[in-house]
Amino acid sequence: MRAPIGDFETATPAPDCLDELTAPVADAVRDWRGAVPADRILYVDTEPQWADTAVFVEHYGRDLLEQSANCVVVAGKRAGETTLAACVVPSAARVDVNGVVRRQLGARKASFASMETATGETGMEYGGITPIGLPTAWPVLLDPAVVDLPYVLIGSGRRRGKLLVPGKALTELLGAVVVEGLGVPA
């Protein structure tokens, strides 16, 4: 099947290639119950050394800069309690951690989670974290620009491979909240 975005040789429905995904992502795809069918979530094989956005778009299509998103793990702290959350913003934006995220989480302080925390809590590889398959108690904060895309390129749970997902499908994830101003120009 031809990928709906980017210059990929093939795109495979994610339910047909669960072995390519980390366990939490494969479980989430297997158990998908959204209005968008799971077979509309597509997997594309990519080289791990090209996983970072700038290099990635050079190899797989400049148009992907406008159609891809990053998922970052943040930690909000208040009264000795820590809340972990995921933020999904366009690749050309940065997350407003100290403003929008902090307020959304009701935290006194918010920061990016350490690599060890992000990978340990998600079961995913750093540089491949995706909102699909995150712990169910986590808020998943979505920038409206990501949700409005017909397809958005996101991580697959590994540095190798990416998922192409209809933007609206992300709103069906447990804990998903569309947050205005989440992503700000980099």
N, C-alpha and C positions, 0 to 999 in steps of 0.2 A: 504494500500500500504506500502511496506517496504521502509524505508529511504535509499537513496543511500550511505550515510555515517553515522557513529555513531551507537550507540546501542539504538535506539528509537523503541518503540513498533509499532508505526504507523506514517506515514507521509501523510498529506492531501493536495491536491492542494489548494494553498492559495485562489483562487476564490471561493472555496467551504466552506471557514470558515472565511469570512470577519468580522463576529462578534467578532472573537478572536483578531482582530487587532485594533490599534488606528485608528481614523478617517482618518488622512492623509495617513497612510499606506494602509488602505482599499481602499481609493479613488485611490491611485496610482496603486494598483493591478487591481481594476475594470476598470481603464482607460488604462491599459498596452497596448502598441502598438509596442513592440519590435519584432525583428526577432525570439527571443526565446519566444515561447508561454507562456502566463501567468500561464497555468496549470503545467508548469515545475518548477514554484516557489512553494516550498512546505513548509507547516507549520508543526512544531513538537511541541507538548505540553511538557513543561518542568516546573520544580518547581522553583519559583522565588528565593528561598533562595540559590539555586545552580547556579545563573546567572553569577557569576564572574568566569573567565576562569579557574583558578586552580582547584576550587571545581567542576566546570562543567565537565571537562574532566574526573575526577575521577568517576563521576556518569554515564556519557553517552558515554565514550569511549576515551581512551588515544590517538587514532589516530586523534581525533578532534583538538588537539593542532596544528597539521600540516594543518588542513583543515578549520580553523575558522579565522574570522577577526573581528577586533574591528572598530567601527565607532566613531570617536571623532569630536567634534565641536571645531573649532578654530576661533580666531578673529584676523584679520590683521588690523593694524592701520597705517594711513598715513595722515598727514595734517588735523587732526581732524575728518577724516572719518573712519568708521569701516566697514570692510568686513567680513561677517561670511562665513565659508566654512566647509565642512565635509571632513575628511581624513579617508580612509579605508585602514588599514594595517593588515598584519597577526597578530594573537593574540600573537605570541612570539616576536613581534617587538614593537618598540616605534616609534612615529611620530617625524621626524626631523623638529620640529616647528621653531626653530630659524635659520635654514639654508634653506632647500628645500622649506618649506611652505612659509616662509617669502618672498623668492625670487619669488615663483610662484604667490603669491598674489600681488606682487609689493608693499609690505608693509615695513614701516620703522621698525615696531615692530610687532611680532606675539606672541600669547599666547593661551593657552587653554581657551575656553569660560567658564564662571562660570556655575555652575549647573543650576542656575535660568535662565540664558540666554539660555542655551542649551535646557532645557525642555520647556521654555516659547515660544521660537521661532520655535521649531519643533512640539510641541503638543505630544511629546513622553515622556516616562518615562526614568529617568536617569538609565543607566545600560542596556537599551534596545534600544537605538537610532540606527536607521538603515538608510542606504542611500536611501532606497525606501520610497518616500513620503516626502522628504525634500522640503523646499521652492524652487520653480523653478529658482529663481535668484541666488541661491548659486552655487559656484563651488563645484564639488564632485571630490576630488583628490583620485585617486586609485593607490595603489602600484601594479606593474606588477605581483608580485607573487600571488596576490588575483585573478587577472583577468585570470591567467593561470590555475586555479583550475577547474576541471570538475564540482564540486559542492563546494560551500563555505558556511559555517554556519555563519549567521549574526543575529543581533537583529531583533525583530519583531515589535518594537515600545513600547513594554511592557517588564517588567522583566520576566514575564511568557511567555514562548514560544519563539521559534527561527524560522528563515526562512533558508531554504536550497535553494541556488540560483546558477545556472550555472554561473561561474565566468565571462564569456563573456557577460552575460546579464547585468552586472553592467555597462559596457561601453556604453550601450544604454540609460542610465539615462540622463536627461537634465543636462547640465553642467559638464558631466563626462570628466575627463582628466586623462590619465595614466601618472604617474610621476615617473621617475627613481629616486631611492634613497629616496623615501618618508618614507619608513619604514627602520629603522636601528635595528640591533640586540639589544635586551634588556640586 
